[in-house]
Each structure stands twice: as structure tokens, then as C-alpha cells.
Amino acid sequence: VAFFLTIGAIAGAIVGTTLLHVIPKNVLIIIFVITVLATATRLTVSTDSTGRSDLTVAMALLLIVVGLLTGTLAGLLGIGGGVIMVPAMSTLGMATVVAKGTSVAVIVPTAIMGTIRNRKNANVDLRAAQRRRRVLIFLLIVQLAVGTLAIFGIGAWWGALIPAALLAGFLVVARFSVRAMRADLARRAALIRECPDE
């Protein structure tokens, strides 16, 4: 199942990152809103999933189409696995737990392909990524340290504080990253406006 989804998702990531330069921003916003609303609507409908369904040729082709749609949306909007793939696999009769696990397995190659394509198309801000990487490494070290203390029974009450502190730290980092990116974009826009067309 994951193999067929991955084939479609990798091809979709290539299509999505290519369409990113073609489709206007307003249309992308509309596609994003429709996707999120469709997913929210789908989550309100329960399905009877018996577990793993039999893999037929038709099912394999359907999984490739689901992967293609997921990869395209991942390339265009940065969403996919949990938003598209899990509900689609649940609709096809797969247990939710199996659908989530399969989705996680497919996310890795799709994300790698999308990142390679976005880097090639100059859609990646490497400086912002470096800043986030340093902060995430710091937060990981803090989490490991606190987790180690909790394992050994030292400060077991910290267990309740860890998720809240990590979430707060992530939100603070995200806010400052967005501010830095906006300032950088404003600086770049000013430079572009100053340079006359030749």
C-alpha cells in the first residue's frame, strides 16, 4: 500500500512544485481553504473500517491517484499526509491506525522530493531554515534533558510541564521567525524597487 502511495506522492510533489510558479497566490489560498473544509467535513462522517483491505489492481491504481493528489497538494500547499491520505485510506476501508502509519511512511520520500524541487526552484530560505534548526536542536536537547530527569524520578512533576513549555517555545520561535522573514522580504522588495529595469 505504501509503495503505491509513494509512487503517486513523489510524482505529485514534482507536479505540485512545478505548478507553484504557475498558479496565482489567490487561487492557492482558495485551494487550501477548500482542502481543509473538505477534510473537516470528511472527519465528521464515520466509516466502518475492518482493517487492511485486499490489494487489487484497481485498489493499487486508486492508491497511486490518492498519492498523486497528496503529493501535488504537498508541493503546492505544504499539506498532504494527515489531511488527504489518512481520510482517503479510511474511506477505502483501512483501519485508521494503519492509515496513519502508512501515511507517516509515505511522508518521508514525498518531503524529500518536495524539498529538492523547491530548493531547485529557489523556494527555500536557507538562512531561515538554519535559524530554525538551531532552535529546534536546542528544544530537542531541553526535551531530552527533562525526559532523562523524569525517567530517573527526578522532578517527575515536570512531565506535565514539558508539552506546554515546548509548545510555548515553538510558538515564540515561529513568531520571531515570521518577523525575521517579513523584514527580510521587505528589505528585498525595497532593493528590487530601487533597481531600475534595464
C-alpha positions in Angstrom: 0.0 0.0 0.0 2.7 2.5 1.0 4.6 1.6 -2.2 1.8 2.6 -4.5 1.0 5.8 -2.5 4.7 6.7 -2.6 4.9 6.4 -6.4 1.9 8.8 -6.7 3.1 11.1 -4.0 6.6 11.6 -5.4 5.2 12.3 -8.9 2.6 14.6 -7.3 5.4 16.5 -5.4 7.1 17.2 -8.7 3.8 18.3 -10.2 2.9 20.5 -7.2 6.3 22.3 -7.0 6.1 22.9 -10.8 2.6 24.3 -10.5 3.6 26.5 -7.6 5.1 29.1 -10.1 2.1 28.8 -12.4 -1.0 29.1 -10.1 -1.7 32.6 -8.7 -1.4 33.1 -4.9 -5.2 33.8 -4.5 -6.1 30.5 -6.2 -3.7 28.7 -3.9 -5.4 30.2 -0.9 -8.8 29.1 -2.3 -7.5 25.6 -2.9 -6.1 25.5 0.6 -9.4 26.6 2.2 -11.4 24.0 0.1 -9.0 21.2 1.0 -9.2 22.0 4.8 -13.0 22.3 4.7 -13.4 19.1 2.7 -11.1 17.3 5.2 -13.1 18.7 8.2 -16.3 17.6 6.5 -14.9 14.1 5.9 -13.9 13.8 9.5 -17.5 14.3 10.7 -18.6 11.2 8.7 -17.7 7.9 10.3 -16.7 4.8 8.2 -16.7 1.2 9.1 -13.1 0.1 8.5 -12.4 -3.6 9.1 -8.7 -3.2 9.0 -6.5 -3.9 6.0 -8.3 -4.3 2.7 -7.3 -6.6 -0.1 -4.9 -5.1 -2.6 -6.3 -5.4 -6.2 -5.1 -3.8 -9.4 -8.0 -1.3 -9.1 -7.1 -0.5 -5.5 -3.4 -0.1 -6.4 -4.3 2.4 -9.2 -6.6 4.2 -6.8 -3.8 4.4 -4.2 -1.5 5.9 -6.9 -4.1 8.5 -7.7 -4.5 9.3 -4.0 -0.7 9.6 -3.7 -0.6 11.8 -6.8 -3.3 14.1 -5.3 -1.5 14.1 -1.9 1.9 14.9 -3.4 0.5 17.6 -5.6 -1.1 19.3 -2.6 2.1 18.8 -0.6 4.1 20.5 -3.3 1.5 23.3 -3.7 0.4 23.9 -0.1 2.7 22.0 2.2 -0.1 19.7 3.4 -0.9 16.2 2.5 -0.4 13.1 4.6 -2.8 13.6 7.5 -5.1 15.9 5.6 -5.6 13.9 2.4 -4.1 10.4 2.7 -5.4 9.2 6.1 -9.1 10.1 5.3 -8.8 8.6 1.8 -7.3 5.4 3.1 -10.0 5.2 5.8 -12.7 5.7 3.2 -11.1 2.8 1.2 -11.6 0.5 4.3 -8.3 0.7 6.0 -8.2 1.0 9.8 -7.3 4.5 11.0 -4.2 3.3 12.8 -2.9 1.5 9.7 -3.7 4.6 7.6 -1.8 6.8 9.9 1.2 4.5 10.0 1.2 4.2 6.2 0.9 8.0 5.8 3.9 8.5 8.0 5.9 6.1 5.8 5.0 8.0 2.7 5.6 11.4 4.1 9.4 11.0 4.2 10.1 10.4 0.4 7.4 12.9 -0.5 9.0 15.6 1.7 12.5 14.8 0.4 11.3 15.2 -3.2 9.4 18.3 -2.5 12.4 19.9 -0.7 14.7 19.0 -3.5 12.3 20.5 -6.1 11.7 23.6 -4.0 15.4 24.2 -3.5 16.0 23.8 -7.2 13.2 26.4 -7.9 14.7 28.8 -5.2 11.7 28.5 -3.0 13.7 27.6 0.1 15.1 30.3 2.5 18.2 28.5 3.8 19.1 31.2 6.3 15.6 30.9 8.0 16.0 27.1 7.9 19.4 27.4 9.7 17.9 29.6 12.4 15.0 27.2 13.0 17.4 24.2 13.0 19.4 25.7 15.8 16.4 26.5 17.9 14.9 23.0 17.3 18.1 21.4 18.3 18.1 23.4 21.5 14.5 22.5 22.2 15.3 18.8 21.5 18.2 18.9 23.9 16.0 20.5 26.6 13.3 17.8 26.0 15.9 15.0 26.2 17.3 16.5 29.4 13.9 16.9 31.1 12.9 13.4 29.8 16.0 11.9 31.3 15.3 13.6 34.7 11.7 12.3 34.6 12.9 8.7 33.8 15.1 8.7 36.8 12.3 10.0 39.0 13.9 13.4 39.5 11.3 16.0 39.1 8.5 13.7 37.8 6.1 16.6 38.0 7.9 18.1 35.0 6.2 15.6 32.8 3.1 17.8 32.7 5.1 21.0 32.1 7.1 19.6 29.1 4.4 19.7 26.4 3.3 23.2 27.4 6.8 24.5 27.6 7.7 23.0 24.2 4.6 24.4 22.6 5.2 27.8 24.0 8.8 27.7 22.9 7.8 26.6 19.4 5.2 29.4 19.1 7.8 32.0 20.3 10.3 30.7 17.8 7.7 30.7 15.0 6.6 34.2 15.7 10.2 35.6 15.7 11.0 33.6 12.5 7.9 35.1 10.8 9.0 38.6 11.8 12.5 38.0 10.5 11.3 36.6 7.2 8.9 39.5 6.8 11.7 42.0 7.5 14.0 40.2 5.0 11.2 40.1 2.4 10.6 43.9 2.9 14.3 44.6 2.5 14.4 42.5 -0.7 11.3 44.2 -2.1 12.9 47.7 -1.4 16.1 46.6 -3.2 14.0 45.4 -6.2 12.0 48.7 -6.3 15.2 50.8 -6.2 16.9 49.0 -9.1 15.5 50.3 -12.4 14.8 47.8 -15.2 17.5 47.6 -17.7 
